[in-house]
Amino acid sequence: MKDIIEYLKNLLRAEYVGEYAPGHMGAKILRFRSINNSQHLVVKLVDKKNSAAIEDIEANFFGYNQIIKLGGNMILPPGFKRLSLEGYEALCLDDLGQSMREKNLGIVGAKLLWSYFVELVSLTKNREAATATSRTAIIAEVLSFVEKFKSDDQSDLFDLVNQSDLSDNYGAVALMLLDFTPDNLFLEETLSFIDPWRQENYLGHPAVSIGQFIALTKIYNLKDSQEIYDYLRCACLDRLPGLLSCSTSSILKALRLGETLQLTLSAYVRRESDPIKAEKFRQEAGQLWVSY
């Protein structure tokens, strides 16, 4: 590892200043400071022998490339670049400091997030791609991840979703990012998103992303969580019909899909550490569709 750090120091013209906690797939998160301008940098470093970690970082590269293709450059983290090293893959970006979860800015942060989010929707909307097939793909994309993270005894959730009428006027599609969470979002001079998943479709209903965000805001019990939840739902209902030419009912369905995904994922990551809370989240995911 010392040799790799020395190589990165020379490549980046930077001083090594330590590490953050490792990524959930085992990636090293190394910290550097540029000699030229004192900019703090982060390098996500993955050993090519670690297949799960390589799959994760390749998903990041794929996701960023798709975001760029769709015109979502504004949400890319500053300084983003791919580094190829012998025996390793690495992703470098500016050190963004504290995430939205860590800053915990309450409703003030939510309103700033929304101002950037509306701009992102405007930049990436695509009316030509808004076909019946793409609407089916939106739902299938979200449910593929729900399927991935649901427990074995959660087939009733799929029954509830499949029995619901999700046909609607979804309008124009725009960038739909899954794992759009307070952990992965950074508010500074702009909005930055890190650690994208590999999705089959990145064009979809952007309210899915907001649904996931607001669900996790409540799960984390962040400052003003209920106010944030209400504000962002109302903001979607107020602004997205004009931006996407979609119905308000399609927004409610997209929000529900995003909340379902996040509750299922939050249950999955707690299945061993906190099984009681995991079951609570699974029940809440089902209730979203029972009351629908």
N, C-alpha and C positions, 0 to 999 in steps of 0.2 A: 504493500500500500504506500510506503514511503516513496518508492520510485514513481508511482502514479501521481502522487501529490506534487513531487518535484517537476514532473512533466507538465502537469496542469499549471503550475506556477509560471513556468516559462512560456507555455502556450498562451495563457491569458495575461501575461505580464502583471502578475498579481501576487500578493502575499497570502499565505494560508492562515486563517484565523480561527479554525475550529470546525465543529460539526453541529448540525441540528439532530434531533432524534431521527433514527432511521425510518424510511418509508415502510408502509404496511406490508410490502412485498419483499422487504429486505434491501432496498436501495440505500446506499450511503448518500447523505445529504451534506456535502462539503461546503464550507464557507470561505470566501476569498475577498480581498480588498484590492482593487485596481491600483497599481503604482502610478498610473497616469493621472487619474482624476479622483482617487479615493472612493470610487463607487463600490459598494458592497455587492458581491456576486454569490450566487448559489449554483452548485453543480450537483445534479442528481446522477449518481454514478452506479452503474449496474454491471455486475460480473456476468459475462456471456454464458457461464456455466449454470446460472440461476434462471431456469426456464420461465418460472412464474414472473420474476422481476423483468426479464427481457420482454415477455408478453405485455407487461404493464407499460414499460417505457415505449415500446413500439406503438401501443395504443395512443400514448401521448403524442408521438410524432404524427401518426395518422390523423388524429383529431385536430391538431393544430393546422395541418395542411388542408384539411377539409374546411376549417373555419376561414382560412385565408381565401380559398377558392370561392367561398360564398360571400365574400366581402366583409367578414367580421373582424378584420385586422385590429380594430380599436380595442378588442377585448384580449388580444395577445399580451402576455407579460413582456414588459420592456427588456431588451437585451436577449430575447429568445434566440438560441441557435443550437444546432446539433453538433456534437463533437464525437469523432470516431477515434477510439484508442485501441491498441492491440489488447484483445481479451476483454474489452469493456465497451459499453455504450454509455454515452453521457449527454445530458441536456443541461445547457447553461442559460441562466437568466439573471436579471437584476434581483437582488434581495429585496423583496417587497415589504418586509417588515411584518406587522401584525395583520392577520386575516380579519374579516368582518366579525367572526366569532370572538376573536381575542379583543378587538377594539370595543365591541359591544356598544355601539353608538345609539342604539334605540331607534326611535322613529326618525330622528335626524338622518341617520345612516340609511334607513329604508327609503326616504324621499330622495336622497342623493343617488342611491342604487337605481331607483325608478327612472330618474332623469337620464341616466346613461343607458338603461335598458330600452327605453323608448327609441333612443337614437340607434341602438343596435338593431332593433326590429325594422326600423325604417331603412337602414343600410342593406339589410339582407333579405327583405321580402321579395317574393318571386310569384307573380300571379300566374305565369305560364305553367308552373309546376303544380298548381292547385287543381288536381284532377281527383276523380273518385278513387283512383288507385292510390294516389298519394295520401288521401285521408285514411284509407285502410292501413297504409304503411305507417302512419303516425301512431295509430292505436297498437299495431303489431310491434312497433319498436319499443314502446313503453312496456307492454305486457311481456315482451321477451325477457326484460330485466326483472320484472316482477316474478316471472317463472323461475329465473335463475336464483333468486334470493328467498323465495317462499319456502316454508317448511313442508315436509312431506304430507302433513295432515291439513294443508291449507287449500285443498282442491275446491272447497266451498267458496273461496274468494273468487276463483275463476268462474265458477258457476254463476255467482252473483253478477260479475262484470259481463259475462257473455249473455246473460238474460236481459241486460240493459240495452236500450236502444241508443247506440252511440252515433247513428247517422245524423248529419246536421250540415249546416252551411259553415264550414271551417274557413272559408275565405282564402286569401293568399297565404302561402306558407312562408315561414321565415326561420331564422336560426333557432333550433331547439336543442339546448344543451342539457344533457342529463348529468346527474351529480352536481347540479347547480346549487351549491350549498354555502353557508357562511364560512365553512372551513376553506373552501376553494376560491373565494372571492376576496379581492383586495381593493379598497377604495383609497386612492391617492389623488393624483391629478386626473386620473381616469379610472375606469373599472377594468380590473385584470382578472382573468380566469385561469386557474392552473389545473393540471392533472386531468385532462379530458379523457373520458371513456372512448373506446372504439365502438361507434354506432354504425348501423347499416344506413341510417338516414339521419342527417343533421338538419334537413329542412322539415319543419313540422309546425306544430302550434306552440308558440313561445310561452303561452300560459302554463304549459306543462312544467317548464323550468321554474316559474314563479310558485306553482303549487308545491314543488319539492322544497323550495326555499322556505316558504312560510310554514310548512309542516315541521321542518327542522328548527326553525326559530322557536316554535312552541316546545318541541322536545327538549331543546337546550335551555328552555326557560330564560331566554335572553331578555334584556331590558326592553320594556314596552312590547312584549311578544304578542299580546292580543291586539294591541293597537296597530302593530306592523301587519299582522294577519289581516285585519279588517281593511287597512289602508291599501295594501297591495292587491287584494281581491277587488276592491272598488275601483282602483286605478286601472286594472285590466278591463273591467266591465265598461269603464268610461272611455278609455282611449283605443283599445284594440279594435272595436268594430269599425271605427273610422280609418284606422291604419291598414287593416287587413280585409275590410269588407266582409267580416264574419258576423255571425249571430251571437247574441249574448249567451244563449244556451250552449253554444259550442265552447265558449270560454269556461263556463261552469264545468263542462265535461272534461276539458283539458286540465283545469285546476285539480279536479278530483283524481284524474289519472296521475298527476304529479304527486299529490299527497299520498295516494295509494303506494306508489313506488317508494317514496321515502319511508313510510311507516313499515313497509315490508323489509326494506334494507336495514332500518334501525333495529328491527326485531332480529334480523339475521346476525348482525354483528354482536348482539347481546345474548345469543341463544345459549351460550355456555357461561358467560360471566354474570348474567342477570336474567335467568329464564322467566322470572315472574314479570319483569318489565317487558321482555320480549313478547310474552303472551298478550300483555296489555296492548302493545302496538299492533299485533296481529288482529286482535279483536276490533281495534279502532279502524283498521283498514277495511274490515268487513262491514262495519257499521256505516261507512261512507256510501255503500251501495245498498244496504238494507233500507236506509231512509230515503234513497233516491227514488 
